Amino acid sequence: MIIPSSFTELVARFVCRRLRAPRPSIADRDFVLRIGAIAGSLRDLPTAKLENLARALHDSVRQGDLNADSDHVVQQGFALVNESVRRCMGLEYYDVQFLAARALVRGEIAEMATGEGKTLVQALAAFVLALPGKGVHVMTSNAYLAERDFLQLVPVLEQLGLTVGLLRAQAPASDKVRAYKADVTYGAGYEFGFDYLRDQAARHQLSQPGLGEALRQRLRVESATETISLQRGQAVAIVDEADSVMIDEATTPLLLSSVPRGSVEAELTYVHALGVATTLLVGTDFAVDHRLRSVRLTRRGLEKILSKETVPNGLKLDRPWPVYVEQALFACHFLCRDVDYVIDGDRVVLVDQATGRIFADRLLREGLHQAVEAKERVPITEARRTQARMSRQQLFLRYEALCGMTGTARDAEREFRQIYRRKVVLIPPRMPCQRIALPTRFFDSKRAKHAAVVTEVRQRHATRQPLLVGTRTIEESIRLAELFAEAGLPFKLLNGTQDMDEARIIAQAGQSGVVTIATNIAGRGTDIRLGPGVERLGGLHVISTEPHASARVDRQLHGRAARQGDPGSCQMFVSAEDDLIRVFGSRLARTMLRLADAGGEIHENLQPEVARLQRRVERMNFEKRRQLLRRDAWLEDVLARLTGHESDR
């Protein structure tokens, strides 16, 4: 029922007050007032005069007459961008957006609430940071958002004399070189990383030329480095959705790989390994650790798979035979269809666990992808070999200047400080938060939880209130879609691909009577505006159907409701069978089973216990990322000593 009690409203107001960023200081207000004064003087200028002022500011900074980070340059630059945005887009900046952009120019991580206009903020910072002429890389979480931001802001930045480029996946090298030569380059974060690795691999090949290669280069009268190198350096990076790009995705390193020539024998090896794996007994032949996500053959298991009857004869082996079997076991016990991957035609396509996104161009390493293909009985692709690798942390630390924006930075403040040496700055929202956070509901099983979600959606949909139902996995979204269909509830289901259609569907999630089912991060970066009459219905209501391993992702989903002072509400549903509790909270699961009533619901507040589990998992993932960075740093130092070159870290 949609009858928020006075107690619930009191709690909601307290939560919003606690989460609110500090109010702007007198110095902040003076900074913004100065920008407003300059912007006012630009309103009636001809466009040619505006361009001349921007060009004069460029020249002064590039000639060393002015420092790009001085208040004078920042205020002048922000005022110019404000006027260009007004002329090109019919918009003007809010005061808090200027404060956020100043934080970026200072090399900080700005936390801005959902719907506060991060895309326009990055334009302010990009213009000022591009003035020295070294190039600015604007990194987004995916290619769709990069292209969207590029198309929106090209007229604004070009009117002020900057060149703007876009990195497209699998674009020709000449197109990428042109994009990197621009003053501001937009692209997905991983695309910048892979291009860096491509340059490193190319330089390594040049340092070991084949017979006659030096003569061929002289005859061409050109430098191989000039024809191969894509990037011109790592000067400035502005990272959108910084916690996702710099932290969540940093659990796995960047890998540049090549595909060697395959064979039928190699394919049969994976099929044979799967057949052997299905004969092994858990606990006897192999051990499974769900917390560490590992599979290990026991001595008995090794003896069994190394017997004459089991070892493959005449088949190609690129790695030790036990590794093939362990990968097959891992594929069977840890990797689930519609959770870790989906089947697209006859291909296994991976799902990013941090974002719920589908990535068609990613493969699992060390033969694991082929093990999954054997398990799903689809054509087995050729295994790739690693050419170059580096942690994502190393990539960001190579930039001379680094900054970012996100709606959920404070929970990762320690990691931003310790790993990236970046300060987190909380930007106050333009309007007070009106979100009502309803108490979490707990259940002993997914079945009872799903029934409660269907009932809640049916009751709220009867009033025409819009609902966004967030799931952790694609599998969960499909299951809920089936239940909604059985209940006769209309809905729109998102499939995990970030594209224009998904953005359009998410943008309509605030319209009266609309029910949207999506993975938690679906459509991130897309503004959800309320439709006519929705405010009096309570605004957008967000339902989270499962706690994520990171509380930040839960906050991101809940932040979809009540944007820019709109009304809105959110609520989480938790069961003892959810992965977080099943894998890391066995004691809590037993407590939930004991406390459940006849309908499977628990009426005690167990949210503190869930929060403790999330903090524990976040600490584990933080340590994993830190170990990855240490390993890469150690490897780089070893290679530097072996080759006699100093590390460029």
N, C-alpha and C positions, 0 to 999 in steps of 0.2 A: 504494500500500500504506500502511496506517496503522501505520507503525513509526517514530515519531519518534526520531531518533538523539540520543545524549547531546549532540552538538554543537548540534543544533537546539534542544533544550531549554535549553541554556546560553545561546544567542542570545536565545531567547524571554524567559528570566528577565532578561537584561540590558536588553532593550527595555522590558519592563514596569517595571523599576527606573528606567530613564531617563525614562519618561513619568510616573512617579508624582509627584504634587504634594508640596510640602513638608509635613512632619509638623506638626501643630498646636503652637503655642507655649504657654508657660505662661499667657499672657494669654488665649489662646483657650480653654484648658481651664477657667480661672476663669470666663470668660464663660458657658460651657456649664453648669458646675456650678451657677452662680447660677440659671439657667433651670430646671435640674432641681429645685432646692430650692423655687422658687416653684410649679412644676408639682405637686410632691408635696403642697403645702398646698391645692391645688385639687381633688384627687381626690374627696374626700368631701363637697364642697359641693353643696347643692341647685342645680338648673339655674337657678332664679330668682336665686340669689345670684351665680352665675357671670355671668349677664347683667347684674346690677347692677354688678359689678366692671368689666366691659367698658365699660358706659355711663359709669361714673365716669372711666375712662381717656380715653374720647372727649371728655368735657366738659373735662377738664383740659388736653388738647392744644388743643382748639378755642378755649378761652378764653385761651390763651396762658400758662397756669400751668406747663406742661411742654413741652419741645421733643421733637418726634416722633422725632428721631434720637439722643436721649440714650440711654446704655446702660440707664438705669432703665426708660424707656418701652419700648425694644426688648425687654428681657428680660421685662418684664411682659406685653407683647403676644405674644411668642413662647410664653410659658407658657400664656396663655389659649387660643391657637390649638391648642397641643398637647393641651390638655384637651378642647377642642371636637372635634378630630379623633378622639380616643380614644372619645368618647361617640357620635359620629355614624358613624364608619367602623371603629371597633375597631382603630385603628392608633396608633402612637406614633412620634415623630421620632427619628432617629439624630443623634448629635452633629454629624456633618459636614453634615447638612441645616441645622442652626442656623447653622453658619459660612457656608454658601452664602447663606442668607437675609439674614444680616448684611451680606454683600458687596452684595447688591441694595439694601438700605436705604441703603448708603453711595454708591450710584450707580456700581457697578462691574459688569463682565461676569464672571460666575462660570462657569468651566469645570468641569462635573461629568460623570463617566463615564456611559456608557449604563446604564440600570437603577437609577440612584441616587435616583430619586424627585423629579424636577424639578417635577412637578405639585403635590406637597405643599409644596415649597419656595416656590413662587410664592404660595401661600396665606398663609404666614408674612409675606412681604414686603408682600403686598397689604393685609393687615389693618393693619400698622403705618403704611404709606404713605398709607392712606385716613383715618387719624385726623384730619388737619387739615381734612377735609371738602371738598377741592377736586376729588376724583374721580381714580380710578386706571384707566388703560387697560391691560388685559392682552392683549397681542397674540400670536397664534399664527401658524403658517405657513399654516394653512388653516381653513376654516369647520368641518370635522368636529372637529378637535382643540379648537377654541374651545367648541363645544357640549358635547363630552365633559367638558372641565375645568369648565365652568359647572355642569353637572348634578352632578358629583361634589362640588363645593365650595360650592354654594348652601346646603345645610343647615349647614355648618360656619360660614360667615361670617354667615348670618342669625341663628344662635344667639348670636352675639356682637354683634348689633345693627346690622350693616351691611346696606345694600340692595345687591342684585346684579342686573346687567342683562346681556343677551346681544344682540349685533348679528347679525341674520339678513340674508342677502343679499336685496336687493329687497323688504325689509320696508317697510310704510307709514311715512311720515315721523313720524307720531305715536308709533309703536312705537320708532323710533330715538331720538326725543327722550326718551322714558321710560327707555330703556336708558342714555343718556348722563347722565341725572340721578341715576342710582344711584351709590353710593359706589365700587363696583368694576364695571367694564364689560369683558366678555369679547368678543373678536371676532378675525377674521382681520386681519393687519396691513394688507393692502391695503384692507380695508373702512373702517378708520379714515382712511386717506389719501383715499379717494374721497369720504367724507363731509366731510372738511375742504375738498376742492375744491368740493363742492356748496355749502357755506356761502359760500365765496369768490365763486363764480359768482353766487349769489343776492344777495350784498352789492353786487357790481358792477352787477347789474340795478337794484337799489334806488337806486344813486347816479346812474343815468340814467333817471329815471321818464318814462314816456310821457305824452302830453297828457291832462290830467285825472286822472292817477294820484294826485297828492297829495290832491285833493279826495275821491277814492274812499276813500283811507286814513283821512281825517278822519271821513268818514261811517261807516266801520266801527268807529271809536273803538278801534282796536288798532294796534299797531306791526307792520309787515311783518316786521321783523327777528325779533320774538318768534314769529311764526307760521312762519317759514322756517328759522331757525337750528337745526341739529341738535345741534352740540356746544356745550358750555359753556366750552371752553378746553382748553389743552394743559398740564396740571399734571404728571402722572406717567405714564410709560410703562414697563411691565415686558414685555420682549420675550422670548418663548420661542423656542428655536432661533434665537438672535440672529444667528449668522453667516449663516444662510439668509435671514432676513427683512431684516437690515440691510446685508448685503454682497452675497450672490449675486443677490438680487432687485433690488438698487439699480443694476444695469447698465442697466435700462430705467426711464424716468421714469413717474410716475403721470399718466395722461391721462384727462380727463373729456370725453366727446364726445357729440354729438347726431347723429341721422340725418336728413338733409334729404330732401325729396321726390325720389324717383328717377324714372328713365324708361327705356324700352326702348332709346333711343339711347345712354344711358350704359352699359348692359350690353353693347351691341354694340361699343362702343369698346374694352373690355378684350379681347373675342374677336378683334377686328381686330388689336390690338397683339400678341397672342400669335401670330397668323398671320404677322405681319411678323417677329417675333423668330425664328421657326423658319427663316427664310430667310437669316439673318445668319450669318457665319462667325467663329468664335472666332479671335482673333489678327489678323484682317484687319478685320472690321467692329466688333469690340468686344474689350475686354481684361478678363480675370478675375483678381482677386487673392484667392486662397483665405485667405491670412493675415489680410487686412483685411476679408474677406467683402464685396467690392465688385465692381460691374460698371460699366464705363465705355465708352461708344460712342466709337469713333475718328472722325477727320474723314471717312474714307471711309464709315463706318457712318452718320454723320449725314447725309451727302449722299444716301445711299441711302434712308433713311427719310423724308427731306424732299422726295423727288421727287413729281411730280404723281401718279404711279401708286400711291404708298404712303400719302400723307397722307390721312386719312379726310375725306370730304366729307359734310356734313350730319349728322355725329355730334357729340354733346355732349362738350365738353372742359372739365374742371374744373382742369386743370393742363397745362403744355406737353406737346406730343405726344411728344418724346423721353423724357420721364419715364415715360409709359405703356410704351414699348418697353423701357426699362431695368428697370422693375419686372417685366415679363414675363420678361426674361432672368434676373433674379435669382431669380424663382420657379422657373425651369427648372434653374438651375445650382447653387443653394444650398439650396433648401427641398425636403426629401424626405418622402414619405409614410411614416408610422409612425416617423419620427424627429422632424421639426419639427411635424408635424400628423398627425391621423388623419381618416378619412372616417366620419362618423356619420350613416348614412342618406344624405341629400342635402346634408349640411353639412360644411364644413371646420372642424375643431375643433383649436385650438392645443395643443401640448405644451410645457410650461415646460422649457427646456433646463437650468436649474439643478437642478430637482427631479424631472423625468420625469413631472410631473403633467399631467393633461388639464384644461383650463379652457374650459368651453363658452361663457363670457361674454366672452372676450377676442378682439379682432380685430387684425390687422396694420394699420399706418398707411399713409397716403399712397397708397392704391390697391393696396398689395401683397397684401392679403387677396383682393381681387377678381381680381388676376392669378393667384393660386393657384387660385381657384374656376374661372377660365377654363381653366387647365391641366388640372384634374381633371374638367372638363365637368359641374359641378354648378351649380344655380341661383346666379346672381350676386347677392349682397346689395348693399344700398345703402351707398355709402361714407360714413363718418362724418366729421364736422368737429369739430376740437378746440375745446372751450369753455374749458378751463383745464388747466394742466399744472404739474408741479413734480417735482423729483427726490425720491426717497425719503429721501435724506440730509437735505434741507431739512425734510421733515416731522418727522423725529426730532429735529433740532436746535431745533425750536420748543418742545419740551417743557422745562418748568422742571427736571424731574428725569427721568433716563433710566438704565435698567439692563437687564440681560438675562442669560440662561442659555443654554448650549449644551454639547455634548460635545466640540466642536472649535473652541475660541476662540484657542488659542495661535498657530496658523498665521496668523491674521488680526490678531494683536496690534498690529502697526504701523498697520493701517487703523483699528482701534478707537481707537487713541491719537490719530492725526493728524486723522482726519475727525470723530470723535464726542467726542474728548477723554475717553474712558473707559479706565480701567485694567482689565486682565485679571487675575483672581485664580484660581489653580489650587486647587481643592478636593480634598483627599485622598480616595481611595475608601474606603468602609467596610471592604472586604475587599481583600487584596492581589490584583493582577491575575494570572490563571493562563493568559492567552492564549498559545498557541503560534503564532508567525508563521512559516509555512513559506516557503522561498525562492521568489521569483517565477520563473515559467517563461516562456520566450520562444520564439516561433515565427515562421517567415517568412511565413505566410499565415493568414487567418482559418479556412480550411478545416482546416489542420493543428491550429490552436488548438482549434477546435470538437471535432475528433476526440479530442484529449487531454482536454478537459473531460468529454466523454461517458464516456471510459474511467475517469477519476477518480471520477465520480459513480457509475458502475456498481460499482466496487470498494468504495467506502465504503457505498453503499446495501446491498450484500450483508451488511454487518455490522449493519444497521439504524441506523447513525448518522444523525441528521437533518442535512440540508444546505439551506443558503440560497444560491442562485446569483443573484448580482446582475449586472444588465446596465446599460449606459449608456443604451440606447435601447429603445423598444418594439419596433422592428424586430428588434433582436438577441434580445430575449426570445422573440419569435415564432419566429425561426429555431431557437433552442435547443429550444423546445418541440417543433418538428417532428422534430429529431434525437433527442430523448429518446423521443418516441413511436415512431420507427423502431426504436430500441434496446430497446423494451419496458419503459422505465423509467416508473414512475408519478410524477406531478408535479402541483403546483397552480401555475397561472399567474395573476399579477396584471396588471390591464390599465391601471394608471396613474391610476385615480380614487381619491381618498382618501375612503373612506366606512366604514361600519360593517362591511361584508363584508370589505374589505381588512384592516382592523384585526383582525378575527376570524381570517383566514387567517394573517396574520403572527404572531399570538399563538400559533398552533398549530405554528409552524415548528420548535419545539424538541422536538416529540414523536418518539418512536422511529419510524424508517422513513419519515419525511415528507421529501419533496423539494419545495422551493418555488423557483420562478423569478419574479424580480421586478426592476423597475427599481431602481437603487441606493437611492433615497430612499423607496421604497414602504413604507407603514406606519410612517414615522418618528414617534416618540413613543409607539409601542405596545411594551409590555414582552414579551419573549420568554422564557418560563419553560421550563426543561427538564422533560421528562416523566419518569415512573418508569424507572429503570434507564439513563437516557441518560448520566449522569455516568461510569459505567464504560466507556461506548463512546467517551469522549473529548469529550463535550459537543457543542454545535452547531458544525458546520464551515461556514465562509463561503467561497464561491468568488467572486472578482471577475473578470469576464471581459474587462475593458477598463479601462485607466487613464482617469480623468476629468481634465479640464483643471485641476481643483483637487484637490490632494492631500487637502484637508479632506474631500471627498466620499468618497474612498477610505477614510479613517479612520473616517468615519461608518458605512460599510458593515461594515468589519472590527470595529467596536465592538459589532456585534450579537452577536458570539461572546464568551463568558466574562463575562457580566454578574455583578456582585456576588460575585466570587470563584469563580464556576462554572468548570469546565474548558471549553475551547473552542479552536478553531484557525481560521486563515484563510490564504488563498493567492490570489495574483493570477496571471492568465494574460494575456500580452501578445503581440500580433502586429505585424508590420511594416505591416499594412494598417489598424491602428486609427487613428482620426481624429487623435488627438494626435500620433502619429508621422508619419502621412501628410502632414499639413498643416504641422507645425512642425519635424519632425525628419527631413528627407529624407536627411541624412548618416547618421543612426542607422539608417534603413530600409535603406540600401545595406549598412551593416555587418552587419545582421541577415541579409540575403539571402546575404552572403558566408560567414557563419559557420554557417549552418544545415546540419544533417546530412541524410542521405537521407530521413529521415522528416519533415523540416521543423522540427526543434527545435534550439535554440541552447543550448549547455551552459556558456556564460560568463555571469557576473553583469553584466547591463546596467542594473540598477536605478538606479545613480547617474546614468546618462544620462537615464533617464525622469524622475527627480526634478528634474534640471536643466531639462528641457523644461517640466515643470509649474510650476516657479518662474518661468520666462520668461513663460509664458502668464498666470500670476497677476499678474505685474508689469504686463503689458499691460492686463489687465482692471481692475486698481487704477487705472492712469492714466486709463482710459476713464471710470471712475466719478468720479475727481477732476475731469476735464475737464467732465463733465456737471454737477457741483456748481458749478464756476466759471462755466459758461455761464448757469446759472439765477440765480446770485448777480448776475452782470453784468446780465442782463435785468431782474431785479427792481430794481436800482439805477437803470437807465435809465428804467423805468416810473415809479419814484418821483419822479425829477427831472421827467419830462414832466407828471405829474399834480400836482406840487407837494406830495406827501406823503412823509413819512419812511418808509424801509423798516423793517418790524417784524422783521427778522432778528435 
